[in-house]
Amino acid sequence: MLQRRCAVTLGAAAILVGTGFTARAADITPAVVYSVGEKFDGSFNEAAYRGAERFKTESKINYRDFVVTNEAQLEQAHRRFAQAGNDPIVGVGFLQTSAVTTVAKQYPKIRFTVIDTVVDLPNVRSVLFKEHEGSFLVGVAAALASKSGKVGFVGGMDIPLIRRFVCGYEQGVKYAKPGASVIQNMTGNTPAAWTDPGRGAELAKGQFERGVDVIYAAAGTTGLGVLQAAKDRGKLSIGVDSNQNGTHPGSVLTSMIKRVDLATYETFAAAKAGTWSPGMRVLGLKEGGVDWALDQNNAKLITDEIKAKVEQAKADIVSGKIKVHDYMSNNTCPQ
Protein backbone atom coordinates (compact mmCIF):
# COMPACT_ATOMS: atom_id res chain seq x y z
CA MET A 1 0.00 0.00 0.00
CA LEU A 2 2.77 2.44 0.89
CA GLN A 3 4.42 2.03 -2.48
CA ARG A 4 1.16 2.68 -4.30
CA ARG A 5 0.48 5.72 -2.16
CA CYS A 6 3.90 7.25 -2.48
CA ALA A 7 5.08 6.21 -5.95
CA VAL A 8 4.44 9.54 -7.60
CA THR A 9 6.41 11.20 -10.34
CA LEU A 10 8.51 13.99 -8.91
CA GLY A 11 8.50 16.50 -11.72
CA ALA A 12 8.54 20.26 -11.36
CA ALA A 13 7.17 21.57 -8.11
CA ALA A 14 3.48 22.28 -8.41
CA ILE A 15 0.42 22.98 -6.36
CA LEU A 16 -2.80 21.59 -7.78
CA VAL A 17 -5.21 24.27 -6.68
CA GLY A 18 -8.67 23.26 -5.57
CA THR A 19 -11.59 25.43 -4.58
CA GLY A 20 -13.21 26.53 -1.39
CA PHE A 21 -10.17 27.50 0.68
CA THR A 22 -8.25 30.17 -1.20
CA ALA A 23 -10.36 33.04 0.11
CA ARG A 24 -10.38 31.90 3.74
CA ALA A 25 -8.07 34.30 5.50
CA ALA A 26 -8.38 35.32 9.06
CA ASP A 27 -8.24 33.80 12.47
CA ILE A 28 -6.55 30.42 12.42
CA THR A 29 -5.83 27.93 15.17
CA PRO A 30 -3.02 25.76 13.74
CA ALA A 31 -1.83 22.42 15.06
CA VAL A 32 0.94 19.90 14.39
CA VAL A 33 0.82 16.12 14.80
CA TYR A 34 4.41 14.91 14.89
CA SER A 35 5.66 11.57 13.67
CA VAL A 36 6.30 8.69 16.05
CA GLY A 37 9.26 9.51 18.26
CA GLU A 38 10.35 12.70 20.00
CA LYS A 39 9.62 16.34 19.25
CA PHE A 40 13.25 17.33 19.88
CA ASP A 41 14.79 14.55 17.84
CA GLY A 42 17.38 16.86 16.26
CA SER A 43 15.96 15.78 12.92
CA PHE A 44 12.56 15.38 11.24
CA ASN A 45 10.09 16.29 14.00
CA GLU A 46 12.26 19.09 15.29
CA ALA A 47 12.34 20.63 11.81
CA ALA A 48 8.53 20.82 11.83
CA TYR A 49 8.66 22.33 15.32
CA ARG A 50 11.05 25.04 14.13
CA GLY A 51 8.71 25.93 11.28
CA ALA A 52 5.77 26.22 13.67
CA GLU A 53 7.82 28.30 16.09
CA ARG A 54 8.90 30.64 13.29
CA PHE A 55 5.25 31.21 12.38
CA LYS A 56 4.35 31.79 16.02
CA THR A 57 7.16 34.34 16.44
CA GLU A 58 6.26 36.27 13.29
CA SER A 59 2.47 36.15 13.58
CA LYS A 60 2.01 36.09 17.37
CA ILE A 61 -0.46 33.23 16.78
CA ASN A 62 -0.01 30.21 19.01
CA TYR A 63 -0.38 26.62 17.88
CA ARG A 64 -1.07 23.24 19.46
CA ASP A 65 1.01 20.14 18.91
CA PHE A 66 1.13 16.50 19.88
CA VAL A 67 3.84 13.84 19.85
CA VAL A 68 2.58 10.31 19.29
CA THR A 69 4.32 7.36 20.90
CA ASN A 70 2.81 4.78 18.56
CA GLU A 71 1.09 4.73 15.18
CA ALA A 72 -2.30 3.93 16.69
CA GLN A 73 -2.47 7.41 18.25
CA LEU A 74 -2.25 9.29 14.97
CA GLU A 75 -5.92 9.18 13.99
CA GLN A 76 -7.01 10.06 17.51
CA ALA A 77 -4.70 13.07 17.58
CA HIS A 78 -5.97 14.43 14.27
CA ARG A 79 -9.58 13.86 15.26
CA ARG A 80 -9.19 15.65 18.60
CA PHE A 81 -7.62 18.67 16.92
CA ALA A 82 -10.34 18.72 14.26
CA GLN A 83 -13.09 18.40 16.86
CA ALA A 84 -11.56 21.35 18.72
CA GLY A 85 -11.65 23.42 15.52
CA ASN A 86 -7.91 23.55 14.96
CA ASP A 87 -7.22 24.60 11.37
CA PRO A 88 -4.91 24.01 9.56
CA ILE A 89 -3.47 20.77 10.90
CA VAL A 90 -0.04 19.53 9.78
CA GLY A 91 0.71 15.79 9.88
CA VAL A 92 4.42 15.02 9.83
CA GLY A 93 5.56 11.83 8.10
CA PHE A 94 4.37 9.03 5.84
CA LEU A 95 2.78 7.16 8.76
CA GLN A 96 0.05 9.85 8.78
CA THR A 97 -1.51 8.68 5.50
CA SER A 98 -4.38 6.64 6.89
CA ALA A 99 -5.12 8.99 9.80
CA VAL A 100 -5.28 12.10 7.63
CA THR A 101 -7.37 10.34 4.98
CA THR A 102 -9.92 9.21 7.54
CA VAL A 103 -10.19 12.42 9.55
CA ALA A 104 -10.04 14.79 6.56
CA LYS A 105 -13.07 13.01 5.08
CA GLN A 106 -14.94 13.43 8.36
CA TYR A 107 -14.04 17.14 8.63
CA PRO A 108 -14.14 18.50 5.06
CA LYS A 109 -13.99 22.13 6.20
CA ILE A 110 -10.73 21.66 8.10
CA ARG A 111 -7.50 22.10 6.14
CA PHE A 112 -4.82 19.44 6.48
CA THR A 113 -1.25 19.33 5.24
CA VAL A 114 0.56 16.01 5.21
CA ILE A 115 4.32 15.72 4.73
CA ASP A 116 6.07 12.83 2.95
CA THR A 117 2.97 11.14 1.56
CA VAL A 118 0.01 11.84 -0.70
CA VAL A 119 -3.62 12.13 0.36
CA ASP A 120 -5.82 13.05 -2.59
CA LEU A 121 -8.69 14.94 -0.98
CA PRO A 122 -10.04 18.46 -1.62
CA ASN A 123 -9.04 19.69 1.86
CA VAL A 124 -5.53 18.18 1.97
CA ARG A 125 -2.19 19.54 0.79
CA SER A 126 0.51 16.91 0.27
CA VAL A 127 4.16 18.00 0.46
CA LEU A 128 6.89 15.75 -0.90
CA PHE A 129 10.64 16.28 -1.15
CA LYS A 130 13.28 15.21 -3.64
CA GLU A 131 15.44 13.58 -1.00
CA HIS A 132 17.44 11.84 -3.70
CA GLU A 133 18.77 15.20 -4.93
CA GLY A 134 19.99 16.33 -1.51
CA SER A 135 21.38 12.86 -0.81
CA PHE A 136 23.34 13.00 -4.08
CA LEU A 137 25.15 16.09 -2.80
CA VAL A 138 26.15 14.55 0.54
CA GLY A 139 27.22 11.43 -1.36
CA VAL A 140 29.66 13.57 -3.33
CA ALA A 141 31.01 15.02 -0.07
CA ALA A 142 31.28 11.57 1.53
CA ALA A 143 33.21 10.07 -1.37
CA LEU A 144 35.70 12.93 -1.50
CA ALA A 145 36.20 12.96 2.29
CA SER A 146 36.67 9.20 2.54
CA LYS A 147 40.23 7.92 2.75
CA SER A 148 39.30 4.23 2.56
CA GLY A 149 37.05 4.44 -0.49
CA LYS A 150 34.28 2.84 1.59
CA VAL A 151 31.35 4.88 2.82
CA GLY A 152 28.24 3.80 4.69
CA PHE A 153 24.53 4.41 5.08
CA VAL A 154 22.23 3.59 7.99
CA GLY A 155 18.52 3.94 7.29
CA GLY A 156 15.61 3.80 9.69
CA MET A 157 12.53 1.82 8.72
CA ASP A 158 13.06 -0.10 5.48
CA ILE A 159 10.57 1.65 3.22
CA PRO A 160 10.73 3.05 -0.32
CA LEU A 161 11.17 6.59 1.02
CA ILE A 162 14.41 5.67 2.79
CA ARG A 163 15.53 3.68 -0.23
CA ARG A 164 15.20 6.97 -2.11
CA PHE A 165 17.75 8.53 0.27
CA VAL A 166 20.32 5.77 -0.13
CA CYS A 167 19.85 5.55 -3.90
CA GLY A 168 20.57 9.26 -4.33
CA TYR A 169 23.52 8.94 -1.96
CA GLU A 170 25.01 6.05 -3.93
CA GLN A 171 24.69 8.00 -7.16
CA GLY A 172 26.52 10.96 -5.64
CA VAL A 173 29.29 8.72 -4.32
CA LYS A 174 29.80 7.07 -7.73
CA TYR A 175 29.68 10.47 -9.47
CA ALA A 176 32.55 11.74 -7.32
CA LYS A 177 34.54 8.48 -7.10
CA PRO A 178 33.42 5.72 -9.48
CA GLY A 179 35.51 3.14 -7.63
CA ALA A 180 34.10 3.87 -4.17
CA SER A 181 31.77 1.38 -2.47
CA VAL A 182 28.69 1.93 -0.30
CA ILE A 183 27.80 -0.39 2.59
CA GLN A 184 24.24 0.02 3.80
CA ASN A 185 22.00 -1.23 6.60
CA MET A 186 18.37 -0.59 7.46
CA THR A 187 17.46 -0.60 11.14
CA GLY A 188 14.14 -2.46 10.96
CA ASN A 189 10.70 -2.92 9.43
CA THR A 190 8.51 -1.22 12.04
CA PRO A 191 8.20 2.39 13.30
CA ALA A 192 10.47 1.42 16.23
CA ALA A 193 13.34 1.63 13.73
CA TRP A 194 13.23 5.42 14.05
CA THR A 195 13.79 5.52 17.81
CA ASP A 196 16.70 3.18 18.61
CA PRO A 197 20.01 5.08 18.94
CA GLY A 198 21.67 2.01 20.45
CA ARG A 199 20.92 -0.05 17.36
CA GLY A 200 22.10 2.80 15.17
CA ALA A 201 25.42 2.82 17.00
CA GLU A 202 25.75 -0.97 16.61
CA LEU A 203 25.17 -0.80 12.86
CA ALA A 204 27.65 2.05 12.53
CA LYS A 205 30.33 0.15 14.46
CA GLY A 206 29.80 -2.86 12.23
CA GLN A 207 30.37 -0.72 9.16
CA PHE A 208 33.48 0.88 10.64
CA GLU A 209 34.89 -2.59 11.22
CA ARG A 210 34.43 -3.24 7.49
CA GLY A 211 36.52 -0.23 6.57
CA VAL A 212 33.89 2.50 6.27
CA ASP A 213 35.07 5.93 7.41
CA VAL A 214 32.05 8.13 6.55
CA ILE A 215 28.42 7.16 7.35
CA TYR A 216 25.21 8.91 6.27
CA ALA A 217 22.34 8.34 8.72
CA ALA A 218 18.70 8.77 7.66
CA ALA A 219 17.02 7.20 10.65
CA GLY A 220 15.37 9.72 13.00
CA THR A 221 16.69 9.50 16.56
CA THR A 222 18.31 6.18 15.64
CA GLY A 223 20.67 8.28 13.56
CA LEU A 224 21.89 10.09 16.65
CA GLY A 225 23.48 6.82 17.70
CA VAL A 226 25.29 6.68 14.36
CA LEU A 227 26.60 10.22 14.82
CA GLN A 228 27.78 9.39 18.36
CA ALA A 229 29.50 6.19 17.22
CA ALA A 230 31.35 8.11 14.50
CA LYS A 231 32.60 10.64 17.02
CA ASP A 232 33.69 7.90 19.42
CA ARG A 233 35.61 6.08 16.67
CA GLY A 234 37.21 9.18 15.15
CA LYS A 235 35.20 8.74 11.95
CA LEU A 236 32.88 11.04 10.04
CA SER A 237 29.10 11.06 9.89
CA ILE A 238 26.46 12.85 7.85
CA GLY A 239 23.26 14.14 9.43
CA VAL A 240 19.80 14.39 7.95
CA ASP A 241 16.64 16.53 7.80
CA SER A 242 17.80 19.23 10.24
CA ASN A 243 21.30 20.70 10.22
CA GLN A 244 23.04 18.30 12.61
CA ASN A 245 26.55 19.67 12.06
CA GLY A 246 26.57 21.09 15.58
CA THR A 247 25.68 17.77 17.21
CA HIS A 248 29.34 16.76 17.19
CA PRO A 249 31.35 19.63 15.66
CA GLY A 250 34.35 18.39 13.75
CA SER A 251 32.88 14.90 13.35
CA VAL A 252 29.72 15.55 11.31
CA LEU A 253 30.94 16.11 7.76
CA THR A 254 27.69 17.75 6.63
CA SER A 255 23.92 17.28 6.81
CA MET A 256 21.30 16.71 4.15
CA ILE A 257 18.79 19.41 4.96
CA LYS A 258 15.14 18.65 4.27
CA ARG A 259 12.96 21.72 4.75
CA VAL A 260 10.13 20.23 6.76
CA ASP A 261 10.27 23.51 8.66
CA LEU A 262 9.47 25.40 5.46
CA ALA A 263 6.54 23.12 4.62
CA THR A 264 5.08 23.64 8.11
CA TYR A 265 5.65 27.38 8.14
CA GLU A 266 4.21 27.89 4.64
CA THR A 267 1.08 25.93 5.53
CA PHE A 268 0.35 28.14 8.52
CA ALA A 269 1.30 31.36 6.72
CA ALA A 270 -0.82 30.53 3.67
CA ALA A 271 -3.82 29.71 5.84
CA LYS A 272 -3.45 33.02 7.64
CA ALA A 273 -3.14 34.92 4.35
CA GLY A 274 -6.06 33.12 2.74
CA THR A 275 -3.89 31.58 0.03
CA TRP A 276 -3.78 27.99 1.28
CA SER A 277 -4.70 25.47 -1.41
CA PRO A 278 -4.97 21.69 -1.56
CA GLY A 279 -3.06 19.47 -3.96
CA MET A 280 0.51 18.28 -4.18
CA ARG A 281 3.73 20.22 -3.84
CA VAL A 282 7.16 18.76 -4.57
CA LEU A 283 10.29 20.48 -3.25
CA GLY A 284 13.78 19.74 -4.56
CA LEU A 285 17.06 21.62 -4.90
CA LYS A 286 15.58 24.10 -7.34
CA GLU A 287 12.76 24.96 -4.96
CA GLY A 288 15.00 25.16 -1.88
CA GLY A 289 13.38 22.08 -0.36
CA VAL A 290 16.63 20.11 0.12
CA ASP A 291 20.30 21.10 0.35
CA TRP A 292 23.59 20.35 2.09
CA ALA A 293 24.79 22.17 5.20
CA LEU A 294 28.00 24.19 5.45
CA ASP A 295 28.63 26.26 8.58
CA GLN A 296 31.22 26.96 11.26
CA ASN A 297 30.79 23.50 12.74
CA ASN A 298 32.03 21.63 9.66
CA ALA A 299 33.98 24.31 7.78
CA LYS A 300 37.33 22.70 8.61
CA LEU A 301 36.15 19.36 7.23
CA ILE A 302 35.01 20.72 3.87
CA THR A 303 38.01 21.26 1.60
CA ASP A 304 37.92 23.61 -1.37
CA GLU A 305 37.74 20.55 -3.61
CA ILE A 306 34.72 19.13 -1.80
CA LYS A 307 32.90 22.45 -1.77
CA ALA A 308 33.55 23.09 -5.47
CA LYS A 309 32.49 19.59 -6.49
CA VAL A 310 29.31 19.64 -4.41
CA GLU A 311 28.31 23.10 -5.58
CA GLN A 312 28.93 22.15 -9.21
CA ALA A 313 26.78 19.04 -8.80
CA LYS A 314 24.06 21.17 -7.20
CA ALA A 315 24.09 23.62 -10.12
CA ASP A 316 24.00 20.78 -12.63
CA ILE A 317 21.05 19.11 -10.92
CA VAL A 318 19.13 22.39 -10.83
CA SER A 319 19.87 23.02 -14.51
CA GLY A 320 18.96 19.47 -15.50
CA LYS A 321 22.44 18.53 -16.66
CA ILE A 322 22.56 15.86 -13.94
CA LYS A 323 19.39 13.82 -13.53
CA VAL A 324 19.33 11.95 -10.25
CA HIS A 325 17.35 8.73 -10.50
CA ASP A 326 14.44 8.52 -8.05
CA TYR A 327 14.17 5.08 -6.48
CA MET A 328 10.44 5.56 -5.99
CA SER A 329 9.83 6.00 -9.71
CA ASN A 330 10.32 2.26 -10.29
CA ASN A 331 11.69 0.85 -6.99
CA THR A 332 15.12 0.28 -8.46
CA CYS A 333 18.47 2.02 -8.13
CA PRO A 334 21.02 2.06 -10.99
CA GLN A 335 24.21 0.15 -10.28
N, C-alpha and C positions, 0 to 999 in steps of 0.2 A: 504493500500500500504506500509506503513512504516513497519508494522510487517513482510510482505513478504520480504521486502528489507533487514531488519536487523536480521531476525531470522536465524542466522547462528550458526553452532556448533562450540563452542569455545574449540577446542582441543589444541594440542601443537602449540606453535607459529610457523608460517611457512610463507615463502614468495614463492608464486607461480611465478617462473621466466618466463618471456616472452622473446621475442627477439626484437632486433632493438635498444635497449637503453643502454645495458650494456657496450658498448665500447665508449660511448659518453662522454668523459671527456672534460674538458676545460672551456672556458668562459661561465659562467652562469649568468643569470639575474633573481634571484628568486623573488617571490612575495607571499604574504599571504592575503587571504580573510577571515576576522574574522567572527564569528557568530554574529547574531543580538544582539546588546547591546553596550557595551563599551570596548575599548581596555584594559583600566586599571580597569578591573572589580575585581581584586584581586583573580580571579578564572580561568575560562576556557580560555578565550581570552588572558588574561595576561600570562598564561603559554605558549601559542604559541608564544607570543611576546618575552618572555625570550629565547626560543629556537632559534628564528631568530636572536636576539641580540647576543647570544653566537656564532652563526656561523659568524656573521658580525665581531665580535671582533677577532676571531681566524683566519679568512680567509682574512680580510680586503675587503670583497666583500659586497657591499651595497645591500639592498633589498627594494622593494616597498610593501606597505600594504594598506588595505582599510577596514574601519569599516562600515558595512551596518546598516541602521536604520530600515529597514523592509525587509522581505523575497523577495520582488519583485526585489530588487537591486542585488541579488546574481548573477544571470545569466549575467547581464550587467557588473558587476565587473570582473567576470572571462573572459568575452569576450574582454573587454578592455585590460586586461593584456595580453591575448593571441595575440590580434591584435598588441600589442606593442612588441611582441617577448619575453615577460617574460617567463622564463623556468628554474626550475620547479615552479608550482603554488600550494600552499597548501590551501585547503578549510577546515575551522575549523567548525565541527559540522554536525549533521545529517540533518539539513535543507539544506545542500549543495547538496544533492543527485541529484535532478533534474537539477540544474544548471551545475554541473560538467558533468553529463551524456550528456547534450546537447552540451556544449562547447567542451568537449573532443572529441566528434565525429566530430565536425567541424574543429578541429585543431589536427589531429592525430599525428603530430610530436612534439607537446608540451607535456611535462610530468606533470601530475597532481597527487597530493596526497590528499586524502580526509579522514578526521578523524571522527570516530564514525558512519560510514555507509559504505555500500559496493557498488561500481560501477564496474561492470565487463566489463572492456574495456582494450585493449592491451596497452594503454598509461596511465593507472590509477593505482596507489597503494592505497589500502584501509587499514587503520590502525584502529583496534578495541582494546578495553581494557576489561579486566576481572574485571569490577567495583565491581562485587559481592564478589570477593575475598578480595579486599581492604576494602569494606564495612563490611565484616564479622569481620575484625580486629577491626575497630572502634566500632562495636557493642559489642564486648567483653569488650573494655575499658569503653563504656557507661554503661553497666550493672554493672560492678564492681565499678564504680564511683558513681552510683545512690544510694541515701539513701532511696528514696521512693519506689523503685522497678518499677517505671514507667518512661520510656524514650520515646522520641518523634522523629519524622522525618517530615521535611517539604521539599517537592519536588517542582520543578518548573513546567514545562509543563507536563501534565499527559500523558506520552508516555511509551512504553515498556522499553526503555532505563533507565528511572528513576525508573520504577518498579524493574528493576534489582538491582539498588542501595539499595532500601528499603528491598528487599527480602534478599539480602546478609546480610544487617544490622540486620534484625530480626533473622536470623539464628545465627549470632554471639552473639546476646543478649541471646537467649535461650541456646546456648552452655555454656555461662558463668553462667547464672542464669535461670534455667528452669522455675521458677515461675514469672519472670519479664514480664511486658506487654509493648507493643509498640503502641503508638498512632500516627497516621500519617495523614497528609493533603497534598494534591497537590494544587498548587497555581491557576492553570487554564488550559485551553485547547488550548490556542493560544501562539505564541511566546512572547507575552507581559508578560507571566508568568515568564519570566527570568529577567525582568527589573523592578520589583515593590517591593523595600525594605519595603515600608510602609505596604503592604499586608503581606510580610514575618513576619514583627514584630507583626501584628495583629494575625496571625495564631500561632506564638510562644506564645504570651500572653494567647491565649485561651488554649493552651496545658498546660502552667504553672498553670492555674487556675484549671486544672483537675488533678494536682498532679505531672506532669512531672518535673524532675529537670535536665535532660540532653537532648538536642535536636541536631540532626544531620541535617544539611541543605545541600541539593543538588539542588540548585536553581539559579545559576548565581548570579547576583547582588541582586536579591530578598533575597538570603541567607544572605547578609550583614545586612539586617534588622533583621533577626533571631539572628545573633551574637550580634547585638546591644541590642536587647530586653533581651537576656540572661544576658548580663553585667548589664543592668539597674535593673534587678530583682534579681541579686545575684545568678544566676543559671549558668549552664555550657552549652556550645555549642560545636559542632564539625564542622570544616570547610571541604571544598571539593576542589578537583582539584589541586589548589596551596596550599602551606603551609600557612594557615591563622592563625597559632598560635599567630603571632605577632600583629594581628588586635586588639585584646583585651587581652593582656598578663594576665594570671591568671584567665581568664574566658573561654578561648577556650581550652577544654580538650585535643584535638588533631585534626589532619586534615587527611582526606583520600586523599593521593597524587595520582594524575593521571598524568602520564608523557607525557602530550601533548607537553611539551617543547622538550622532547627527540624525539618524532615523527617528529616534525618540523625540529629540528636540523639535524637528521639523513637523512631526505629527501634532504636537501640542501647539506650536506656533501657528500652523495652518488652520487648526480648529479655532483658535482665538481670532485669527484674521478673517475667518469665513471662507477660506480657500481650500480647505481639506477636500480631498476627492478620493473615491475608492479606486480599485484597480491594482495594477502591479508596477512596481518601480524596481529597477535593477541598477545597482551602483558598482562601478568598477574604478579603475585608475583614472579614466577620463573624467568621471563624475566626482572624483575625490572620495569615493566610498572605501577604497583600500589604499594602502601605501606601506612604505617601510619607515622605520623610526631612526633618526639620527639626532643626537643631542649630546649634552656634556657628559652623560653617563657612559656613552660608548664611543665617543669621538676618538679616543686613543686606539681603539680596536679597528676602526675603519680607515684603511690606508687610502691614499689618493687613487690607487688602481681600483680598489673595491668600489669606492664612491663613483668614479667615472663609469665603470662597467655597469653598475646598477642603474645609474641615472640614464645611461644610453639605452639600456633595456627598457626602462620605463617609458622613455620618449618613443621608442620603436613600437611598444605595445599600444600606446595611445594613438599613434599615427596609423596603426594597422600593419606596419612592416613585420612585426612579430605577432603571430596569432597563437595564443596559448590554448592548447586543447583543454576543453572542459570535460572532466570525467563524467559528469552527470548528463552529458549529451548522448552518450551511448554506453555508459558504465564500463569504459575501457580507458586505459592510459597507454599512449605510445611508448614503445621500448627503444 
